[in-house]
Amino acid sequence: MVSKKLSRVTTILIIIMLVLIVLGSGLLVGYNYIMDQTTRFKAYDAAIAAKENPTPTPEATAQDESAVSSGTGSDSTAATTSASAAATEVLPTVELPDEATPGAVMIYISLGDDAKAIATKLKTLGIIDNTSLFTLLSKFNGFDSLYRSGTHFVTKDMSYDEIMYTLTQNPVTAQIRFSEDLTYEEFKQVLIDNNVIFNESKMDEMVENPSAYFDYDFLSDLPKPVTSSQDDQSALLNDREWLLQGYLFPDTYNFDLNTTEEEILETVLDNTEAKLSDEYYARAEELGMTMDQVITLASVIQMESGTYDDMAKVSRVFHNRLDNGDYLQSCATVNYLRLKLGKDPVFIVTQEDLEMDSLYNTYVTPGLPPGPICSPSEAAIKAALYPDIDNPDLYYFAAKGDGTNVFASTYEEHLANIATYLEPLQEAADNGEIVPYESTESSDEAEVKQGNGDEGSIGGA
């Protein structure tokens, strides 16, 4: 009897020991998994930080070391401990997948996608095999509410939890700088060159008829969309094709690679609306101009000038001519017209240019062209609103070839300037010695382009 009781107790103890061993093994496995996962996630964090800040400046490094060594600041002890820990912890090397990573697959997380929807997308893309396991692990790891909408890149050799962690990070964006001299067609090409995916036809429709999609103050000045029955050549010469051209404010923007056409334009136009201050509208009214006329004039000034001082003087020339009902005679507008016709730009307009019957040909059509010929900078907009007041009689200018212009008040002075500057430039271009309108980087404080340079910067009025 006693033997049976001992046997039963022994059995129970063995079972308890086995259970404890199993539990202990499970806890150990779980602990090792969590520690391994934590280390891998730290490695991802380090890789992300290194990508965002690839080369810390010597000044920042010295400042950090000084702060740690001197113990300044309320968090000096924590900073010292953190710095010491960072120095001793060795993290595995992690390569963040992007569009250039072999085998990388782009996944777009829509706003509101849950773990199940994301798992379905991943399986469809061939990244995972088991959606149920992914969904279960997502909940277990606490990722369910952390996924960020936008574009991400993952690879099939990543573990499920690494995929999840990647999808909780900031989405991949393209940081794009739009320069001051872009036409709308060039604006689109910059987006394409930076791998932004959008529907070009849909964007064209929005730019052709912006009032149907957006509500901004400056839209009230724009003409109605063209519904012309003219033949294609006549429309090309006279119609303002892209109503938003000139309003796509030059600046640096961040776009998700899978953003919508509306989001792209809204991001840029919000900036435009902010830049066009009440002061600008009040000043335009003082000049008897609409904001659209100001932007149109600013776009021509942009293409004729390389520095802000030049812009103000070019503006004075054009204002004097507009006040007299005269021709602007801008090479920039002629070269824009030539661009529309698929021709190369010129330094000096030809007889053929003078014979082009077009509203964009400011040698034969008085006043402003039908609309902006590029995106003007804020410096050019200011110049259009505030022309030079120190030289009130300026009526002519010619480009010198270095991003600046030489100005004249009389036609005789202007002819002498042309002979000195423009004719040698045109001869050099004809001989292939220089390339017309090849942009160079500006050192001007207004951050506008210069050089032998932007369209119209060599030419003049």
C-alpha positions in Angstrom: 0.0 0.0 0.0 2.8 2.3 1.0 4.7 1.3 -2.1 1.7 2.2 -4.3 1.4 5.6 -2.6 5.2 6.3 -3.1 4.9 5.3 -6.7 1.9 7.6 -7.2 3.8 10.5 -5.5 6.9 9.8 -7.6 4.7 9.8 -10.8 3.2 13.1 -9.7 6.6 14.6 -9.0 7.9 13.4 -12.3 4.9 15.0 -14.1 5.5 18.2 -12.2 9.1 18.2 -13.1 8.3 17.6 -16.7 5.8 20.4 -16.7 8.3 22.7 -15.1 11.0 21.7 -17.6 8.5 22.3 -20.5 7.5 25.6 -19.0 11.1 26.6 -18.3 12.1 25.6 -21.8 9.2 27.5 -23.2 10.1 30.6 -21.1 13.7 30.3 -22.2 12.8 29.9 -25.8 10.4 32.9 -25.5 13.0 34.9 -23.7 15.6 34.2 -26.3 13.1 35.0 -29.1 12.3 38.3 -27.4 15.9 39.2 -26.8 16.8 38.2 -30.4 13.8 40.2 -31.7 14.8 43.2 -29.6 18.4 43.1 -30.9 17.2 42.8 -34.5 14.7 45.7 -34.1 17.6 47.8 -32.5 19.6 47.0 -35.6 16.8 48.2 -37.8 16.5 51.4 -35.7 20.3 51.9 -36.0 20.1 51.4 -39.8 17.2 53.8 -40.1 19.0 56.4 -38.0 22.2 56.0 -40.1 20.2 56.4 -43.3 18.5 59.6 -42.1 21.8 61.0 -40.7 24.5 59.4 -42.8 27.4 61.7 -41.8 27.1 63.5 -38.4 28.9 66.8 -38.6 32.2 67.0 -36.6 30.6 69.9 -34.7 27.6 67.8 -33.6 29.9 64.9 -32.7 32.1 67.1 -30.6 29.1 68.7 -29.0 27.6 65.3 -28.0 31.0 64.1 -26.6 31.4 67.3 -24.6 27.9 67.1 -23.2 28.5 63.5 -22.1 32.0 64.2 -20.6 30.9 67.4 -18.8 27.7 66.0 -17.5 25.7 69.1 -18.5 22.0 69.0 -18.8 19.3 67.3 -16.8 19.8 64.0 -18.6 23.6 63.9 -18.4 23.7 60.7 -16.4 21.3 59.0 -18.7 23.2 60.3 -21.7 26.5 58.9 -20.3 24.8 55.5 -19.6 23.2 55.4 -23.0 26.5 56.4 -24.7 28.4 53.7 -22.8 25.8 51.1 -23.6 25.8 52.0 -27.3 29.5 51.7 -27.4 29.6 48.2 -25.9 26.5 46.7 -27.7 27.3 45.0 -31.0 24.3 44.9 -33.3 23.9 42.8 -36.4 24.3 44.4 -39.8 20.9 45.2 -41.4 20.3 46.4 -44.9 17.0 48.4 -45.2 15.3 47.3 -48.4 14.5 49.9 -50.9 13.6 50.0 -54.6 17.3 49.2 -55.5 17.5 46.1 -53.2 17.6 42.8 -55.2 14.3 41.0 -54.7 12.7 44.0 -52.9 8.9 44.2 -53.4 6.9 47.4 -53.1 3.8 47.2 -50.9 1.4 50.1 -50.4 -0.5 50.2 -47.1 -3.8 52.0 -47.4 -5.1 54.2 -44.5 -7.1 51.9 -42.3 -5.6 48.6 -43.5 -5.6 46.0 -40.6 -3.2 43.1 -40.1 -5.5 40.7 -42.1 -5.6 43.1 -45.1 -1.9 43.6 -45.0 -1.3 39.8 -44.8 -3.5 39.3 -47.8 -1.5 41.9 -49.8 1.8 40.3 -48.7 0.7 36.9 -49.8 -0.6 38.2 -53.1 2.9 39.7 -53.7 4.5 36.4 -52.8 6.2 37.7 -49.7 4.5 35.4 -47.1 2.9 32.0 -47.3 0.6 31.9 -44.3 -1.8 34.9 -43.7 -3.2 33.3 -40.5 0.2 33.0 -38.9 1.1 36.6 -39.9 -2.1 37.9 -38.4 -1.6 35.9 -35.2 2.0 37.0 -34.8 1.0 40.6 -35.5 -1.4 40.5 -32.6 1.1 38.7 -30.3 3.8 41.3 -31.1 1.4 44.2 -30.5 1.8 45.6 -34.1 -1.9 45.6 -35.0 -2.4 49.3 -34.4 1.1 50.5 -35.5 1.1 49.9 -39.2 1.7 53.2 -41.2 0.0 53.9 -44.4 2.2 54.6 -47.4 4.8 52.8 -49.5 7.2 50.3 -48.0 9.7 47.8 -49.4 10.1 44.3 -48.1 11.9 41.1 -49.2 10.9 37.4 -49.0 13.9 36.5 -46.9 12.8 38.8 -44.1 11.1 37.1 -41.1 7.5 37.8 -40.3 8.3 40.1 -37.4 10.9 42.0 -39.4 8.3 42.6 -42.1 5.9 43.8 -39.4 8.5 46.1 -37.9 9.3 47.5 -41.3 5.7 48.3 -42.0 5.4 50.3 -38.7 8.2 52.6 -39.8 7.8 55.8 -41.8 6.9 55.0 -45.4 9.4 55.6 -48.2 9.1 59.0 -49.7 10.9 60.9 -52.5 12.4 64.3 -51.5 12.1 66.4 -54.6 13.5 69.8 -55.4 11.6 71.7 -58.1 13.7 74.5 -59.6 12.4 77.9 -60.4 12.5 77.6 -64.2 10.3 74.5 -64.7 7.4 74.3 -67.1 4.5 71.9 -66.2 5.8 69.3 -68.6 9.2 69.5 -66.9 7.5 69.3 -63.4 6.0 66.0 -64.4 9.3 64.7 -65.7 11.0 65.4 -62.3 8.3 63.4 -60.6 8.9 60.5 -63.0 12.6 60.7 -62.6 12.2 60.4 -58.9 10.1 57.2 -59.2 6.8 58.8 -58.1 3.9 56.8 -59.5 1.0 58.9 -60.7 -1.6 59.0 -63.5 -0.3 61.6 -66.0 -3.6 62.0 -67.9 -5.4 62.6 -64.6 -2.9 65.2 -63.5 -3.1 66.9 -66.9 -6.9 67.1 -66.5 -6.5 68.8 -63.0 -3.9 71.2 -64.3 -6.1 72.1 -67.3 -9.2 72.7 -65.2 -8.0 73.4 -61.6 -11.2 75.1 -60.4 -13.1 71.8 -60.8 -10.8 70.1 -58.3 -9.3 72.8 -56.0 -10.4 75.9 -54.1 -7.6 78.5 -53.8 -7.9 82.3 -53.9 -5.5 82.6 -56.9 -7.7 80.4 -59.0 -10.3 83.2 -59.3 -8.0 85.1 -61.6 -7.4 82.3 -64.0 -9.1 82.1 -67.4 -11.6 79.4 -68.2 -10.2 76.1 -69.7 -9.7 76.3 -73.4 -12.4 74.6 -75.5 -11.1 75.7 -78.8 -12.0 74.3 -82.2 -8.8 75.7 -83.7 -6.4 73.4 -85.6 -3.7 71.9 -83.5 -0.9 74.3 -84.8 -3.0 77.4 -84.1 -3.9 76.2 -80.6 -0.3 75.4 -79.9 0.7 78.9 -80.8 -1.9 80.8 -78.9 -3.7 78.8 -76.3 -2.7 78.7 -72.6 -2.7 74.9 -72.3 -1.9 74.4 -68.6 -3.7 76.8 -66.3 -1.7 75.9 -63.3 1.7 76.4 -65.0 3.4 79.1 -63.0 1.6 78.2 -59.8 3.6 75.0 -59.0 5.8 76.8 -56.5 9.5 75.9 -56.7 10.6 74.3 -53.4 11.6 71.0 -51.9 8.7 68.5 -51.2 8.3 65.0 -49.8 6.0 62.7 -51.7 5.0 59.1 -51.1 6.0 57.0 -54.1 2.3 56.0 -54.5 0.7 59.3 -53.7 -2.3 60.5 -55.7 -2.3 63.2 -58.4 -4.5 65.3 -56.2 -2.2 65.0 -53.2 0.8 66.0 -55.3 -0.9 69.1 -56.5 -2.5 70.0 -53.2 0.9 69.8 -51.5 2.5 72.2 -54.0 -0.5 74.5 -54.3 -0.9 74.8 -50.5 2.6 76.2 -50.5 1.8 78.5 -53.3 -1.3 79.8 -51.5 0.9 80.4 -48.4 3.5 82.3 -50.4 1.0 84.6 -52.1 0.5 86.9 -49.1 -2.2 89.5 -48.6 0.6 92.1 -49.1 1.2 90.7 -52.6 -2.5 91.0 -53.5 -2.6 94.5 -52.2 0.5 95.5 -54.1 -0.9 93.9 -57.3 -4.1 96.0 -56.9 -1.9 99.1 -56.5 -0.3 98.3 -59.8 -3.6 97.6 -61.5 -2.7 94.0 -62.1 -4.4 90.7 -61.3 -2.3 88.1 -59.4 -2.3 86.0 -62.6 -0.7 88.9 -64.5 1.9 89.2 -61.7 2.8 85.5 -61.9 2.9 85.7 -65.7 5.3 88.7 -65.6 7.3 87.0 -62.8 7.8 83.9 -64.9 9.2 86.0 -67.8 11.5 87.9 -65.3 12.6 84.5 -63.9 13.8 83.4 -67.3 15.5 86.6 -68.1 17.5 87.1 -64.9 20.1 85.5 -62.7 20.2 87.7 -59.7 17.6 89.6 -57.7 19.1 93.0 -58.5 18.8 92.1 -62.2 15.3 90.9 -61.7 14.2 94.3 -60.3 15.8 96.1 -63.2 14.3 93.7 -65.8 11.0 94.3 -64.1 11.4 98.0 -64.5 12.0 97.6 -68.2 8.9 95.4 -68.6 6.7 97.7 -66.5 7.8 100.7 -68.5 6.9 98.9 -71.7 3.6 97.7 -70.3 2.7 101.2 -69.2 3.4 102.4 -72.8 1.4 99.6 -74.4 4.6 98.4 -76.0 6.1 95.0 -76.9 8.0 93.2 -74.2 10.4 91.8 -76.8 11.5 89.0 -74.5 13.7 86.2 -75.8 12.3 84.1 -72.9 8.8 84.0 -74.3 10.1 83.3 -77.8 12.2 80.4 -76.6 9.2 79.1 -74.7 7.2 79.2 -77.9 10.1 77.5 -79.8 10.1 74.8 -77.0 6.4 74.2 -77.6 7.1 73.8 -81.3 10.0 71.4 -80.6 12.7 73.8 -81.6 16.0 74.7 -79.9 16.3 78.0 -78.0 18.3 80.9 -79.5 20.4 83.7 -78.1 19.1 86.3 -80.6 15.6 85.9 -82.2 15.7 85.2 -85.9 13.6 86.6 -88.7 11.7 83.3 -88.6 10.9 83.9 -85.0 9.6 87.4 -85.7 7.2 86.0 -88.3 5.6 83.5 -85.9 2.0 84.7 -85.4 1.6 83.8 -81.7 0.3 85.4 -78.5 3.6 84.1 -77.0 5.7 86.0 -79.5 6.2 89.2 -77.5 8.1 90.7 -80.4 4.9 90.9 -82.4 2.2 90.9 -79.7 2.1 93.7 -77.2 1.7 93.1 -73.5 2.0 89.9 -71.5 1.9 86.4 -73.0 -1.3 84.3 -72.4 0.1 82.9 -69.2 3.2 82.0 -67.1 6.0 80.3 -69.1 7.6 78.7 -66.0 7.4 78.5 -62.2 8.8 81.8 -60.9 10.6 82.0 -57.6 9.4 84.3 -54.8 12.3 86.6 -55.7 10.9 86.9 -59.2 7.4 87.5 -57.8 8.7 90.3 -55.6 10.5 91.8 -58.5 7.4 91.8 -60.6 5.6 93.6 -57.8 8.4 96.0 -56.8 10.4 97.0 -59.9 13.6 99.0 -59.5 13.0 102.6 -58.5 16.6 103.8 -58.8 16.7 103.6 -62.6 13.2 104.7 -63.7 14.0 105.2 -67.4 15.3 101.7 -68.2 13.8 100.4 -71.4 16.2 97.8 -72.8 18.5 95.0 -71.6 20.8 92.4 -73.0 22.3 89.4 -71.3 26.1 89.3 -70.7 26.4 85.6 -70.6 27.3 85.3 -66.9 23.8 85.3 -65.5 23.5 89.1 -65.4 22.2 91.7 -67.9 23.4 95.0 -69.1 20.7 97.7 -69.2 20.1 100.8 -71.4 17.7 103.7 -71.5 18.1 104.5 -75.2 18.0 102.3 -78.3 21.5 103.4 -79.4 22.9 102.2 -76.0 21.1 98.9 -76.5 22.5 98.3 -80.0 26.0 98.8 -78.6 25.3 96.3 -75.8 24.1 93.8 -78.3 27.2 94.1 -80.4 29.4 93.8 -77.3 27.7 90.9 -75.6 25.0 89.1 -77.5 26.5 88.8 -81.0 29.7 87.1 -79.7 27.6 84.7 -77.7 25.4 83.8 -80.6 28.5 83.3 -82.8 30.1 81.0 -80.1 26.8 79.0 -79.9 26.7 78.7 -83.7 30.2 77.3 -83.6 29.3 74.8 -80.9 31.6 76.5 -78.4 28.8 77.0 -75.8 25.4 75.4 -75.3 22.6 77.9 -75.3 20.8 78.2 -72.0 22.7 75.5 -70.1 21.9 76.2 -66.5 24.6 76.7 -63.9 24.2 76.8 -60.1 23.5 80.2 -58.6 25.4 81.7 -55.7 23.0 84.5 -55.4 21.4 85.1 -52.0 17.9 84.9 -53.6 18.8 81.3 -54.7 17.7 81.9 -58.3 19.5 80.2 -61.2 22.1 81.9 -63.3 24.8 81.2 -65.8 24.9 81.0 -69.5 22.1 79.8 -68.2 18.4 79.6 -68.0 16.2 80.1 -71.0 16.0 83.8 -71.8 19.0 84.7 -69.5 20.9 85.2 -72.7 18.8 87.4 -74.9 17.0 90.5 -73.7 14.6 93.1 -74.6 
